[in-house]
């Protein structure tokens, strides 16, 4: 198994020395860091524990000037070694790092008391007690404590064994999940090009993959040219591990810390999120303009309080966000104001008076584990893939919550189906009342009329409303268009065709009777007439009458013979014969002959 562990703690409390003692690798990468004995940026080292666990360490700077760098290292790390020096005890930046741990929700790690050779046993116990008190309320409140003197390797074996026990209790991350790889370092290597590093927390990256690179300029596609972890070339890298990714398709100047590599189409990219306070200052007492840290990104942000514990956070640029993500909020100086958890990465707009108060009430009532059911209820219907992009369902989840129906790729709230059905039925009743000639609503226009997000949901709404669908129209069962004022005209047409069944009236004759397209359509829907192509209008009995005559002809028969036998014109005969063909009462043999199907 692979693991990633970050350090935390006040400057000069021995974090880098501790990592060096555990791994034999110097984590400080810069000459200036080694010359000054001060960690300025993230350092990296690795080792194998007694159990065989492969552990990569991210060593973070402790000085207050480098809090952004510290947060970039802690952000993606699931486990922390919180370091406090025995001789100095809890110090100023210990608070900052404790606040970061609390804001990030890190709940796995160890308390490591360093420089034990410089303090008495009593002093060491005092430091441990003070540290536990200070860490109360964080995920490290009950973390095991180990006392070491790293330069003399005192306590290092115990630390290795204790870390092994902590890591063994860590849940295994998904190897098949979507990739979100926060970049913490960018450099170029001769012959390779652009290389980025970071902590791969879930999913698998394989050489040859095409990933999305989300930058300040938007999303671009890049190819994975090569992979390394702990100095070894890999064909594929899985979680949780430190990985160097050689990219094709982007220059080193186009990539920065805080950008992210993502599985294409699997993440919602957003600059706006609703967050719940998890630590620090109440939102209604916090500064409006802050720096928000998410993953390895540090972005100017505006905080709009909705109440003391909920706020609308607007970032300077979109980032790949998911429900449950942790955000650390820092004032424009160096102080960590607090932390929040993303409750919704794609919240509704606040445009009307009172929207903010209503949204605050909604968020306050939302349980921490609220997920897909709440979002489906809010929107009425949403694609499962979009729920997964928002982090509201697992990508492999197929079982819908209670009150949600699966329709193709959509999850639909049963309550929304009822509302849409009632709306559709009301529209039909109104239409029938206003227009007795109408055959019903156009099925093509119904989705927009009702407000459906997708036309594929119409069939379920029609079924819920108890409607019928025929010839592209929706109607209430049993409804038949009323001819109203056209009744007399239709009766006149019926009398005329009863006397001469195949003498279809011309368009002028129909107009003289007052029968336009709408009147004729209504008459057809009520079964009073039969309309054929080219404007030919006959009685519904005409096809059966025609068959009696055609059956008496010598088979096969010509179109001319049929026309003469039916005592009609080619204008009527040809559409009528084609209609008989479509009903398979007659069969066309060639261009000039047909026969009756026996």
C-alpha positions as CSV (number, residue, x, y, z in Angstrom):
1,X,0.0,0.0,0.0
2,X,1.1,3.6,-0.7
3,X,0.4,6.5,1.6
4,X,1.2,10.2,1.8
5,X,1.9,12.0,5.1
6,X,2.4,15.7,5.6
7,X,4.3,17.4,8.4
8,X,2.8,20.4,10.4
9,X,4.1,22.6,13.2
10,X,5.9,25.7,14.2
11,X,9.0,26.9,12.3
12,X,12.3,25.4,13.6
13,X,10.6,22.6,15.6
14,X,12.5,20.0,13.6
15,X,10.0,18.9,10.9
16,X,12.7,18.5,8.2
17,X,15.1,16.9,10.6
18,X,12.4,14.4,11.5
19,X,11.7,13.6,7.8
20,X,15.4,13.2,7.2
21,X,15.7,10.7,10.1
22,X,12.7,8.7,8.9
23,X,13.8,8.5,5.3
24,X,17.5,9.2,4.9
25,X,16.5,11.8,2.3
26,X,17.0,15.6,2.5
27,X,13.6,17.1,2.0
28,X,14.8,20.7,1.5
29,X,15.3,21.1,-2.2
30,X,16.8,24.6,-2.4
31,X,20.3,25.7,-1.6
32,X,19.0,28.7,0.3
33,X,16.9,26.4,2.5
34,X,19.9,24.3,3.4
35,X,22.1,27.4,4.0
36,X,19.6,29.1,6.2
37,X,18.2,25.9,7.9
38,X,14.8,27.1,7.1
39,X,12.2,25.4,4.9
40,X,10.7,27.8,2.4
41,X,8.6,25.6,0.2
42,X,7.4,22.0,0.1
43,X,9.9,19.2,0.4
44,X,9.5,15.6,-0.5
45,X,10.9,12.3,0.7
46,X,9.9,8.7,1.1
47,X,10.5,5.4,2.9
48,X,9.2,1.9,3.6
49,X,7.8,1.2,7.0
50,X,8.2,-2.2,8.9
51,X,4.9,-3.5,7.5
52,X,6.1,-2.8,4.0
53,X,3.9,0.3,3.6
54,X,5.3,2.8,1.1
55,X,5.1,6.3,2.6
56,X,5.8,9.6,0.9
57,X,6.3,12.6,3.1
58,X,5.4,16.2,2.2
59,X,7.4,18.5,4.4
60,X,5.8,21.9,4.8
61,X,7.4,25.2,5.9
62,X,6.5,26.4,9.4
63,X,7.2,30.1,9.1
64,X,4.2,32.5,9.1
65,X,5.4,34.0,5.8
66,X,5.0,30.7,4.0
67,X,1.5,29.7,5.2
68,X,0.2,29.5,1.6
69,X,3.0,27.0,0.8
70,X,2.1,25.1,4.0
71,X,-1.6,24.9,3.0
72,X,-0.6,23.7,-0.5
73,X,1.2,20.7,1.1
74,X,-1.5,20.0,3.8
75,X,-4.5,20.4,1.5
76,X,-4.3,17.1,-0.4
77,X,-2.6,15.0,2.4
78,X,-4.8,12.7,4.4
79,X,-2.4,12.0,7.3
80,X,-0.3,14.5,9.4
81,X,2.7,14.4,11.7
82,X,2.0,17.3,14.0
83,X,5.4,18.4,15.4
84,X,6.0,20.2,18.6
85,X,9.5,20.8,20.1
86,X,9.9,19.6,23.7
87,X,12.2,22.6,24.6
88,X,9.9,25.3,23.1
89,X,6.5,23.8,23.5
90,X,3.4,25.0,21.7
91,X,4.3,28.2,19.7
92,X,2.7,30.8,17.5
93,X,2.6,28.9,14.2
94,X,1.5,25.8,16.0
95,X,-1.8,27.6,16.2
96,X,-1.8,28.3,12.5
97,X,-1.1,24.8,11.6
98,X,-3.7,23.5,14.1
99,X,-6.2,25.8,12.5
100,X,-5.3,24.5,9.1
101,X,-5.7,20.9,10.3
102,X,-9.1,21.7,11.7
103,X,-10.3,23.5,8.6
104,X,-9.2,20.7,6.3
105,X,-10.9,18.1,8.5
106,X,-7.7,16.0,8.8
107,X,-8.5,13.3,11.3
108,X,-5.5,10.8,11.0
109,X,-2.0,11.4,12.2
110,X,0.4,11.5,15.1
111,X,1.6,14.1,17.6
112,X,5.4,14.0,17.5
113,X,7.3,15.7,20.3
114,X,10.8,16.4,18.9
115,X,14.1,17.5,20.5
116,X,13.5,15.2,23.5
117,X,17.2,15.4,24.3
118,X,16.7,19.1,25.2
119,X,14.0,18.7,27.8
120,X,13.2,16.9,31.0
121,X,10.7,14.1,31.3
122,X,8.4,16.4,33.2
123,X,8.7,19.1,30.6
124,X,7.9,16.5,27.8
125,X,4.7,15.5,29.6
126,X,3.7,19.1,30.0
127,X,4.2,19.7,26.3
128,X,2.2,16.7,25.4
129,X,-0.6,17.8,27.7
130,X,-0.6,21.3,26.3
131,X,-0.6,20.0,22.7
132,X,-3.5,17.7,23.4
133,X,-5.5,20.6,24.9
134,X,-4.7,22.8,21.9
135,X,-5.6,20.1,19.4
136,X,-8.9,19.5,21.2
137,X,-11.8,19.9,18.7
138,X,-9.7,18.8,15.8
139,X,-9.3,15.3,14.2
140,X,-6.0,15.0,16.0
141,X,-7.4,15.4,19.5
142,X,-6.8,11.8,20.3
143,X,-3.9,11.1,18.0
144,X,-1.1,8.9,19.5
145,X,1.9,10.8,20.8
146,X,5.5,9.8,20.1
147,X,8.6,11.4,21.7
148,X,11.8,11.5,19.6
149,X,15.2,13.1,19.2
150,X,15.7,12.9,15.4
151,X,19.4,13.8,15.2
152,X,20.2,10.9,17.6
153,X,17.5,8.6,16.1
154,X,15.9,8.2,19.5
155,X,12.3,7.2,19.2
156,X,12.4,6.9,15.4
157,X,11.7,3.1,15.5
158,X,8.7,3.7,17.8
159,X,7.5,6.4,15.5
160,X,7.8,4.1,12.5
161,X,5.7,1.4,14.2
162,X,3.1,3.9,15.5
163,X,2.8,5.4,12.0
164,X,2.4,2.0,10.6
165,X,-0.6,1.4,13.0
166,X,-2.2,4.7,12.1
167,X,-1.9,4.1,8.3
168,X,-3.2,0.5,8.7
169,X,-6.5,2.0,9.9
170,X,-6.8,4.4,6.9
171,X,-9.5,3.4,4.4
172,X,-8.3,2.3,1.0
173,X,-8.9,5.0,-1.6
174,X,-10.7,4.1,-4.9
175,X,-8.4,3.2,-7.7
176,X,-11.1,3.4,-10.4
177,X,-12.6,6.8,-9.4
178,X,-12.3,10.0,-11.2
179,X,-8.9,11.8,-11.1
180,X,-8.4,15.2,-9.6
181,X,-4.7,15.8,-9.3
182,X,-3.8,19.1,-7.6
183,X,-0.5,20.4,-8.9
184,X,2.0,21.6,-6.3
185,X,5.2,21.8,-8.3
186,X,6.0,22.5,-12.0
187,X,9.4,22.2,-13.7
188,X,11.0,21.2,-17.0
189,X,13.3,18.3,-17.6
190,X,15.7,18.1,-20.6
191,X,14.3,15.6,-23.1
192,X,11.0,15.3,-21.3
193,X,9.5,18.8,-21.2
194,X,6.9,19.9,-18.7
195,X,6.6,17.9,-15.5
196,X,4.1,18.5,-12.7
197,X,4.0,16.8,-9.3
198,X,1.3,16.4,-6.7
199,X,-0.6,13.9,-4.4
200,X,-2.8,11.5,-6.3
201,X,-5.7,11.0,-3.8
202,X,-8.0,8.8,-5.9
203,X,-8.3,7.2,-9.3
204,X,-5.5,6.0,-11.6
205,X,-3.3,7.8,-14.1
206,X,-1.8,5.8,-16.9
207,X,0.8,6.7,-19.5
208,X,-1.0,7.6,-22.6
209,X,-4.1,9.0,-20.8
210,X,-5.6,12.2,-22.0
211,X,-6.6,14.5,-19.1
212,X,-8.1,17.9,-18.6
213,X,-5.8,20.6,-17.3
214,X,-7.9,23.3,-15.6
215,X,-6.0,26.6,-15.6
216,X,-6.8,30.2,-15.1
217,X,-7.6,30.3,-18.8
218,X,-10.0,27.4,-18.8
219,X,-9.8,23.7,-19.6
220,X,-7.3,22.3,-22.1
221,X,-6.5,18.7,-23.0
222,X,-3.1,17.3,-22.3
223,X,-1.5,13.8,-22.7
224,X,0.4,11.9,-20.1
225,X,3.8,11.2,-21.6
226,X,5.4,9.6,-18.6
227,X,5.0,8.9,-14.8
228,X,7.3,8.6,-11.9
229,X,6.9,8.0,-8.2
230,X,9.7,8.1,-5.7
231,X,12.2,8.2,-8.5
232,X,10.9,5.2,-10.3
233,X,9.3,5.2,-13.8
234,X,5.7,3.8,-13.8
235,X,3.2,2.7,-16.4
236,X,0.4,3.6,-14.1
237,X,0.1,5.4,-10.8
238,X,-2.7,4.8,-8.2
239,X,-3.7,6.4,-4.9
240,X,-2.5,7.5,-2.5
241,X,0.9,8.4,-3.8
242,X,3.2,11.2,-4.7
243,X,3.4,11.3,-8.5
244,X,5.4,13.2,-11.1
245,X,3.5,13.5,-14.4
246,X,5.3,14.3,-17.7
247,X,2.8,16.2,-19.8
248,X,2.6,16.6,-23.6
249,X,0.6,19.5,-25.0
250,X,1.5,22.3,-22.6
251,X,4.5,24.4,-21.9
252,X,6.0,24.9,-18.4
253,X,5.1,28.6,-18.4
254,X,1.4,27.7,-18.9
255,X,1.2,25.6,-15.7
256,X,1.2,26.8,-12.0
257,X,0.7,25.4,-8.6
258,X,-3.0,25.4,-7.9
259,X,-4.0,24.1,-11.3
260,X,-5.5,20.6,-11.5
261,X,-5.4,17.6,-13.8
262,X,-8.9,16.0,-14.0
263,X,-10.7,13.1,-15.7
264,X,-12.4,14.8,-18.7
265,X,-16.1,15.4,-18.1
266,X,-16.0,14.0,-14.6
267,X,-15.8,17.2,-12.5
268,X,-18.0,20.2,-12.1
269,X,-15.9,23.3,-12.6
270,X,-17.2,26.3,-10.6
271,X,-16.1,29.6,-9.1
272,X,-19.2,29.8,-6.8
273,X,-20.1,27.5,-3.9
274,X,-22.2,27.4,-0.8
275,X,-20.1,26.4,2.2
276,X,-20.8,25.5,5.9
277,X,-18.4,26.7,8.6
278,X,-16.5,23.9,10.2
279,X,-13.9,25.9,12.2
280,X,-12.8,29.4,13.1
281,X,-14.6,32.8,12.9
282,X,-18.4,33.0,12.3
283,X,-19.0,33.9,8.7
284,X,-21.0,37.0,9.6
285,X,-18.0,38.3,11.5
286,X,-15.3,37.4,8.9
287,X,-13.8,39.7,6.4
288,X,-15.6,39.9,3.0
289,X,-12.4,39.7,0.9
290,X,-10.3,36.6,1.7
291,X,-7.9,34.1,0.2
292,X,-9.5,30.7,-0.3
293,X,-7.3,27.6,-0.3
294,X,-8.7,24.5,-2.0
295,X,-6.4,21.6,-2.9
296,X,-3.1,23.4,-3.8
297,X,-4.9,26.5,-5.1
298,X,-4.9,29.9,-3.3
299,X,-7.4,32.2,-4.8
300,X,-8.8,35.7,-4.0
301,X,-12.4,35.1,-2.9
302,X,-15.5,37.1,-1.7
303,X,-17.4,35.7,1.3
304,X,-21.1,36.6,1.4
305,X,-22.5,35.5,4.7
306,X,-26.0,33.9,4.7
307,X,-25.9,33.4,8.4
308,X,-23.1,32.8,11.0
309,X,-22.5,29.2,9.7
310,X,-23.2,29.4,6.0
311,X,-22.0,31.6,3.2
312,X,-21.8,32.0,-0.6
313,X,-18.1,31.8,-1.6
314,X,-17.1,33.3,-5.0
315,X,-13.6,32.5,-6.2
316,X,-11.4,34.5,-8.6
317,X,-11.5,31.6,-11.1
318,X,-13.3,28.2,-11.5
319,X,-11.8,25.1,-9.9
320,X,-12.9,21.5,-10.0
321,X,-15.2,21.3,-6.9
322,X,-17.3,18.6,-5.4
323,X,-19.6,18.4,-2.4
324,X,-17.6,17.7,0.7
325,X,-14.5,19.5,-0.4
326,X,-12.7,21.5,2.4
327,X,-11.8,25.1,2.0
328,X,-9.4,27.1,4.2
329,X,-10.2,30.8,4.5
330,X,-7.3,33.2,5.2
331,X,-7.3,36.9,5.5
332,X,-5.2,38.9,3.0
333,X,-2.5,38.9,5.6
334,X,-1.4,35.6,7.1
335,X,-4.1,34.7,9.6
336,X,-6.3,31.6,9.0
337,X,-9.9,32.9,9.5
338,X,-11.4,29.4,9.5
339,X,-12.6,26.6,7.3
340,X,-15.7,25.5,5.4
341,X,-17.0,22.4,3.8
342,X,-18.6,22.7,0.3
343,X,-22.3,22.0,0.7
344,X,-23.1,22.7,-2.9
345,X,-20.6,23.5,-5.8
346,X,-23.3,24.7,-8.2
347,X,-25.8,26.7,-6.0
348,X,-28.9,28.5,-7.2
349,X,-28.5,32.2,-8.0
350,X,-29.6,34.7,-5.3
351,X,-31.5,37.3,-7.3
352,X,-34.7,38.1,-5.5
353,X,-35.3,39.9,-2.2
354,X,-35.1,37.3,0.6
355,X,-33.2,34.7,-1.4
356,X,-30.2,34.8,0.9
357,X,-32.3,34.3,4.0
358,X,-34.2,31.4,2.3
359,X,-31.0,29.8,1.2
360,X,-29.5,30.1,4.7
361,X,-32.6,28.3,6.0
362,X,-32.2,25.6,3.4
363,X,-28.5,25.0,4.1
364,X,-29.1,25.0,7.9
365,X,-31.7,22.3,7.5
366,X,-29.5,20.3,5.1
367,X,-27.8,17.3,6.9
368,X,-24.0,16.9,6.5
369,X,-24.6,13.8,4.4
370,X,-27.3,15.4,2.2
371,X,-26.8,14.2,-1.3
372,X,-28.6,13.2,-4.4
373,X,-32.1,13.1,-3.1
374,X,-31.9,16.8,-2.1
375,X,-30.5,17.9,-5.4
376,X,-33.1,15.9,-7.4
377,X,-35.8,17.4,-5.3
378,X,-34.5,20.9,-5.9
379,X,-34.2,20.5,-9.6
380,X,-36.9,18.0,-10.3
381,X,-34.7,16.0,-12.5
382,X,-30.9,15.7,-13.1
383,X,-28.7,13.3,-15.1
384,X,-26.8,10.8,-12.9
385,X,-23.6,11.8,-14.5
386,X,-24.1,15.4,-13.4
387,X,-24.8,14.2,-9.8
388,X,-21.5,12.3,-9.9
389,X,-19.7,15.5,-11.2
390,X,-21.1,17.4,-8.3
391,X,-19.9,14.7,-5.9
392,X,-23.5,13.8,-4.8
393,X,-23.4,10.1,-5.9
394,X,-20.7,7.6,-6.4
395,X,-19.9,7.0,-10.1
396,X,-20.9,3.4,-9.8
397,X,-24.1,4.1,-7.9
398,X,-27.2,2.8,-9.6
399,X,-29.9,2.5,-6.9
400,X,-32.0,5.7,-6.7
401,X,-33.1,7.1,-3.3
402,X,-36.6,6.7,-2.1
403,X,-38.9,9.2,-3.9
404,X,-36.7,9.2,-7.0
405,X,-37.4,7.4,-10.3
406,X,-34.8,6.4,-12.8
407,X,-35.8,7.3,-16.4
408,X,-32.9,6.5,-18.8
409,X,-30.0,8.6,-17.7
410,X,-32.1,10.8,-15.5
411,X,-33.0,10.7,-11.8
412,X,-36.5,12.3,-11.5
413,X,-38.3,13.3,-8.3
414,X,-41.7,11.6,-8.0
415,X,-43.0,14.9,-6.7
416,X,-41.8,16.7,-9.8
417,X,-43.5,14.1,-12.0
418,X,-46.8,14.9,-10.3
419,X,-46.4,18.6,-10.7
420,X,-45.5,18.3,-14.3
421,X,-48.4,15.9,-14.9
422,X,-50.9,18.3,-13.2
423,X,-49.5,21.2,-15.3
424,X,-49.9,19.2,-18.5
425,X,-53.4,18.0,-17.7
426,X,-54.5,21.6,-16.8
427,X,-53.1,22.9,-20.1
428,X,-55.1,20.3,-22.0
429,X,-58.3,21.1,-20.2
430,X,-57.8,24.8,-20.8
431,X,-57.1,24.1,-24.5
432,X,-60.2,22.0,-24.9
433,X,-62.3,24.6,-23.3
434,X,-61.0,27.4,-25.5
435,X,-60.8,25.5,-28.7
436,X,-63.4,22.7,-29.2
437,X,-61.9,21.8,-32.6
438,X,-58.5,21.0,-31.2
439,X,-57.4,17.4,-31.2
440,X,-55.1,18.1,-28.2
441,X,-51.6,19.5,-27.4
442,X,-48.7,19.0,-29.8
443,X,-46.4,16.4,-28.2
444,X,-43.4,18.2,-29.7
445,X,-44.3,21.4,-27.8
446,X,-45.4,19.8,-24.5
447,X,-41.9,19.5,-22.9
448,X,-41.3,23.3,-23.2
449,X,-44.9,24.1,-22.1
450,X,-44.6,22.0,-19.0
451,X,-40.9,23.0,-18.2
452,X,-39.3,19.6,-18.7
453,X,-35.5,19.6,-18.7
454,X,-35.5,16.9,-21.5
455,X,-38.1,15.6,-24.0
456,X,-37.3,12.0,-23.1
457,X,-39.1,12.5,-19.8
458,X,-42.4,13.3,-21.5
459,X,-43.7,9.7,-21.7
460,X,-43.5,9.3,-18.0
461,X,-45.3,12.6,-17.4
462,X,-48.0,11.6,-19.9
463,X,-48.4,8.3,-18.1
464,X,-48.6,10.0,-14.7
465,X,-51.2,12.5,-16.1
466,X,-53.3,9.6,-17.5
467,X,-53.3,11.1,-21.0
468,X,-53.4,9.5,-24.4
469,X,-51.0,10.1,-27.3
470,X,-51.9,9.7,-30.9
471,X,-50.7,11.2,-34.2
472,X,-48.4,13.5,-32.4
473,X,-51.0,14.9,-30.1
474,X,-51.8,14.5,-26.4
475,X,-55.4,14.4,-25.2
476,X,-57.5,13.5,-22.2
477,X,-59.0,10.0,-22.6
478,X,-62.4,10.1,-24.1
479,X,-62.1,13.6,-25.5
480,X,-63.3,14.0,-29.0
481,X,-63.0,17.3,-30.8
482,X,-66.4,19.1,-31.1
483,X,-67.2,20.3,-34.6
484,X,-69.3,23.2,-33.2
485,X,-70.3,25.6,-36.0
486,X,-68.8,23.2,-38.6
487,X,-71.3,20.4,-37.8
488,X,-73.7,21.5,-40.6
489,X,-70.9,21.8,-43.1
490,X,-69.6,18.3,-42.3
491,X,-73.2,16.8,-42.6
492,X,-73.5,18.5,-46.0
493,X,-70.2,16.9,-47.1
494,X,-71.3,13.5,-45.8
495,X,-74.6,13.7,-47.8
496,X,-72.7,14.6,-51.0
497,X,-70.2,11.8,-50.6
498,X,-72.9,9.3,-49.7
499,X,-74.5,9.9,-53.2
500,X,-71.1,9.6,-55.0
501,X,-68.5,8.1,-52.7
502,X,-65.4,8.7,-54.9
503,X,-66.2,12.1,-56.1
504,X,-64.0,14.0,-53.7
505,X,-64.7,17.8,-53.5
506,X,-62.2,20.2,-54.8
507,X,-60.5,22.7,-52.4
508,X,-62.9,25.5,-53.6
509,X,-65.9,23.3,-52.8
510,X,-64.6,22.7,-49.3
511,X,-64.0,26.4,-48.8
512,X,-67.5,27.2,-50.0
513,X,-68.8,24.8,-47.3
514,X,-66.7,26.6,-44.7
515,X,-64.4,23.6,-44.1
516,X,-60.8,24.8,-43.6
517,X,-57.8,22.8,-42.4
518,X,-58.8,23.0,-38.7
519,X,-62.4,21.9,-39.3
520,X,-61.3,19.0,-41.5
521,X,-58.8,17.9,-38.9
522,X,-61.4,17.9,-36.2
523,X,-63.8,16.0,-38.4
524,X,-61.1,13.4,-39.1
525,X,-60.3,13.0,-35.4
526,X,-64.0,12.4,-34.7
527,X,-64.0,9.7,-37.4
528,X,-66.4,11.6,-39.7
529,X,-64.1,11.8,-42.8
530,X,-60.9,10.3,-44.2
531,X,-58.2,12.6,-45.5
532,X,-55.8,11.3,-48.1
533,X,-52.8,13.0,-49.7
534,X,-53.2,16.0,-52.1
535,X,-56.2,17.2,-50.2
536,X,-58.5,14.3,-51.1
537,X,-61.4,14.0,-48.7
538,X,-63.7,10.9,-48.6
539,X,-65.9,9.1,-46.1
540,X,-64.2,6.5,-43.8
541,X,-66.3,3.8,-45.6
542,X,-64.6,4.7,-49.0
543,X,-61.7,2.1,-48.8
544,X,-64.1,-0.8,-48.1
545,X,-66.5,0.3,-50.9
546,X,-63.5,0.6,-53.3
547,X,-62.4,-2.9,-52.5
548,X,-65.7,-4.5,-53.4
549,X,-65.4,-2.9,-56.9
550,X,-61.7,-3.7,-57.4
551,X,-62.2,-7.3,-56.3
552,X,-64.6,-7.8,-59.3
553,X,-62.0,-6.6,-61.8
554,X,-59.7,-8.9,-63.8
555,X,-56.5,-9.3,-61.8
556,X,-54.1,-7.6,-62.0
557,X,-55.7,-4.3,-62.9
558,X,-54.4,-1.0,-64.2
559,X,-54.8,2.4,-62.5
560,X,-57.0,3.4,-65.5
561,X,-59.3,0.4,-65.0
562,X,-59.6,1.1,-61.3
563,X,-60.4,4.8,-62.0
564,X,-63.1,3.9,-64.5
565,X,-64.6,1.2,-62.2
566,X,-64.8,3.7,-59.3
567,X,-66.1,6.4,-61.6
568,X,-63.6,8.9,-60.4
569,X,-60.6,10.9,-61.5
570,X,-56.8,10.3,-61.3
571,X,-56.6,13.0,-58.6
572,X,-58.7,10.7,-56.3
573,X,-57.8,7.3,-57.7
574,X,-54.1,7.4,-57.1
575,X,-54.2,8.6,-53.4
576,X,-56.9,6.0,-52.8
577,X,-55.0,3.2,-54.3
578,X,-51.9,4.2,-52.3
579,X,-54.0,4.1,-49.2
580,X,-55.2,0.6,-50.0
581,X,-51.6,-0.4,-50.6
582,X,-50.6,0.9,-47.2
583,X,-53.3,-1.2,-45.6
584,X,-52.1,-4.2,-47.6
585,X,-55.5,-4.7,-49.2
586,X,-53.9,-4.2,-52.6
587,X,-50.4,-4.9,-53.8
588,X,-48.6,-2.9,-56.5
589,X,-46.9,-5.2,-59.0
590,X,-45.2,-2.7,-61.3
591,X,-45.6,0.9,-62.4
592,X,-49.0,0.3,-64.0
593,X,-50.5,-2.8,-62.3
594,X,-51.9,-3.8,-59.0
595,X,-53.8,-6.8,-57.6
596,X,-56.2,-7.4,-54.7
597,X,-54.5,-9.3,-51.9
598,X,-56.5,-12.4,-51.3
